[in-house]
Amino acid sequence: VLVNLKRRVPKNWSTTCENNILTIEMEKSLKNVKNKKNFQAYLYRELANDIIFTAKNSPVDTLENVTLARFIVNSDKIIIKAAVFGDDLVKFTTLKSKRLILNHFKKTVKVKEFFK
């Protein structure tokens, strides 16, 4: 997974894969957020976009072999950790409707927040 992914990810992402567990850590700046009260909504939207980006830019056959994909979003105020199984991550490559994507997120992505 990392071979194709490392060529396409932004520079502020850190990617590792150990024992079929893919970990992607990214730094997000809150400077571009217009409404500072909604920084969580902004970070969750970015997380969703990054999960879909990862799914679409990784080979499907190797993503299916990934046991777990962990996404860690670091910002000034909060750390968001998300986990999704590789099989569920593959399904994001085929979903087109926003409603279907949202429902799939709710069912498959487990999230925890840690305030700083």
C-alpha positions in Angstrom: 0.0 0.0 0.0 2.7 2.4 0.9 4.5 2.3 -2.4 1.7 3.9 -4.4 0.5 6.0 -1.5 3.8 7.7 -0.5 4.1 9.1 -4.0 0.7 10.8 -3.8 0.3 12.0 -0.2 0.9 15.6 0.9 4.2 16.4 2.6 2.5 17.0 6.0 1.4 13.3 6.1 3.4 10.6 7.9 2.7 7.0 6.7 3.8 3.7 8.1 2.6 0.1 7.8 3.5 -2.5 10.3 1.9 -6.0 10.6 -0.8 -5.1 8.1 -1.8 -2.0 10.1 -1.6 1.2 8.1 -1.1 4.3 10.1 -1.4 7.8 8.5 -0.7 10.8 10.6 -1.4 14.3 9.3 -1.1 17.9 10.6 -4.0 20.2 10.0 -3.8 24.0 10.5 -6.8 25.8 11.9 -5.7 29.1 10.3 -8.0 28.7 7.3 -11.1 28.1 9.4 -13.5 31.0 9.1 -15.7 30.2 12.0 -13.4 29.2 14.9 -16.3 27.6 16.8 -16.7 25.0 14.0 -13.1 23.8 13.9 -14.3 20.3 14.8 -16.6 20.1 11.8 -13.7 21.3 9.6 -11.4 18.7 11.0 -13.9 15.9 10.6 -14.6 17.0 7.0 -10.9 16.9 6.3 -10.6 13.5 7.9 -13.4 12.1 5.7 -11.7 13.6 2.6 -8.4 12.1 3.6 -9.8 8.7 4.2 -11.5 8.7 0.8 -8.2 10.1 -0.8 -6.3 7.2 0.7 -8.8 4.6 -0.5 -8.8 6.0 -4.0 -5.0 6.3 -4.3 -4.1 2.9 -3.0 -4.3 -0.4 -4.9 -7.5 -2.2 -4.0 -5.9 -5.7 -3.9 -3.4 -4.5 -1.3 -5.9 -2.5 0.7 -8.0 -5.6 1.2 -5.0 -7.2 2.9 -4.7 -4.3 5.4 -6.1 -5.4 8.7 -6.7 -1.9 10.0 -6.1 1.6 8.8 -5.5 4.3 11.5 -5.8 8.0 10.7 -4.5 10.5 13.2 -5.3 14.2 12.7 -3.2 16.6 14.8 -4.2 20.2 15.2 -3.6 23.0 17.7 -6.7 22.2 19.8 -7.5 18.6 19.3 -6.3 15.2 18.1 -8.7 13.0 16.3 -8.0 9.3 15.9 -10.0 7.2 13.5 -9.8 3.5 12.7 -11.4 1.5 9.8 -10.9 -2.0 8.6 -9.2 -2.5 5.2 -12.3 -4.2 3.7 -14.4 -1.2 4.7 -11.8 1.2 3.4 -12.0 -0.4 -0.1 -15.7 0.3 -0.3 -15.0 4.0 -0.3 -13.5 3.7 -3.8 -16.9 2.7 -5.3 -19.3 5.0 -3.4 -20.3 8.1 -5.3 -23.4 9.5 -3.5 -22.7 11.8 -0.5 -25.5 10.1 1.4 -24.0 6.6 0.9 -20.6 7.8 1.8 -21.9 9.4 5.0 -23.8 6.2 6.0 -20.7 4.1 5.3 -18.7 6.4 7.5 -21.2 6.1 10.4 -21.2 2.4 10.2 -17.5 1.6 9.7 -15.2 4.4 11.0 -14.6 4.5 14.7 -13.4 7.8 16.1 -12.0 9.2 19.3 -11.2 12.8 20.2 -8.5 14.0 22.6 -8.5 17.7 23.5 -5.2 19.4 24.2 
